[in-house]
Amino acid sequence: MIATAVVCLGVGLGFFFNKRTPDKPAPPKPVPTAAAKRLDGAVVFANGLPGSSNNSGGGGGGGGRGAGPVAGGF
C-alpha cells in the first residue's frame, strides 16, 4: 500500500512538473473601419433572368414542339 502511494505521488508530481504552458496567441489584425468606396460602372436592373421576357418568369418557357406559347409562360 505504501509503494502504491509512492508511485501515485511520483506519477502525480511528474505530470504536474511536465505540464505544457499554453501559447499566447498573436494579437488580431485591426478591422478596417474606412467607408466603403463605390465602384464606377454600368448597373442593369431587370425583373427576370437573362434571356427571358419580363412576363415569362425566365428560363425555359414555351410548350411542346409545334405548339404556340403557353399562357403564363410555363
Stockholm file with secondary structure:
# STOCKHOLM 1.0

chainA/1-74         MIATAVVCLGVGLGFFFNKRTPDKPAPPKPVPTAAAKRLDGAVVFANGLPGSSNNSGGGGGGGGRGAGPVAGGF
#=GR chainA/1-74 SS CHHHHHHHHHHHHHHHHTCCCCCCCCCCCCCCCSCCCCCCSCCCCCSSCTTSCTTSCSSSCCCSTTCCCCGGGC
#=GC SS_cons        CHHHHHHHHHHHHHHHHTCCCCCCCCCCCCCCCSCCCCCCSCCCCCSSCTTSCTTSCSSSCCCSTTCCCCGGGC
//
